[in-house]
Amino acid sequence: MLKTVNYESLFILRPDLDEEKIAEMMEKFRGLIESNGGEVTKLDKWGRRRLAYEIKRLHEGLYIILQFKANQAVVRELDRVFKITDEVIRHIIKREDS
């Protein structure tokens, strides 16, 4: 069995999404982690914020913070899905040191 580690991810969604689509995206990533054996400890919407610099001709984004426990395989899959999801304009996954 692979070792589970605490991770934190921040991802930024397109600002033109409606509330239903935002909730759908949040549940998509929660489901991805949980269906692969991880555990989501916190999923929080920070809301719309101004970006430090323009990304894909956008000046604002919807920030979502995600804290979870998972093994490395789950993190790789989450990273892959972030990259191919059009609604995600930026993401980062960081290991939390204990």
N, C-alpha and C positions, 0 to 999 in steps of 0.2 A: 504494500500500500504506500502511495506517495504521501509525503509530509504536507500538511496544510499549514499555510502561512497567512498572516493578516496582510491585506492589501487595501489601498485606497485608490480610487479612480475618480478623476474629474473629466467630464465630457461636456462639450458645448454643442447644443443643437441649434439649428437654423431658427432665427427669431420670428419667422412668419408662420410657425406651426400653431394650430389651435390646441386647446386644452386636451381634447380627446386624443390627438396624435402624440402629444407630449406624454400622457399617461400610458399610451400604447408602447412608446419607445422605452419608458422606464420599466414597464413590465417585461418587455422583450429581453432586456439585459438581465433583469432579476431572474427570469425563467431560464436563460442561458446558463447562468452560474449555478442555479439550484438543480437543473436537470443533469448537470455534469458532476454533481457531488459536492459543490461548494455551498457556502452558507452566507447569505446577505445579512449583515449586522446593522446597516444603516443605508437608507436611500432617501435623499433629501433634495428637493428642488430649491435652488437659491434664487431662481428667477432671472429676469432679463437684466443684463449688464452690458455696459459699453466695453468693447474690445480694446486692448492696448494698441492694436494696429489692425488694419483692414485685412480680412481673410475672405477670399472668394467674393470680393466686392461687398462684403457685409461689414457693418460697423458695430453691430450688437449681436449678442447671442444669449441663449438660455442655458444657464449653468446648472448642472446636476452633479451632486457628489454621491459616490457609491463606495461604501466600505464593506469588505467581504473577507471570508476565510476560504481559501482554495489551494489546490496544488498547482504546479507549474503548467500542466496541460490545460487546465481551465483558463488560466491567464493568457496563454497563447491563443486559445480559441476566442476569448473575449476581444483580444487585440485585433485578431483577424476580422471579426464581425464589425467592430468599430470602423475599421478601414474601408469596408465595402458598403456601409450604411450611408446613403446619401444625406440623410438628415443630420448626421454628426459632422461638424466642421473641424473640430479638434478634440483630441483626447490624450490623456496621460494615465498610466497605471504605475503606481509606486508601491514598493514593498514597505510596510511599516515595520521598523525594527523594534524588537521587544526588549 
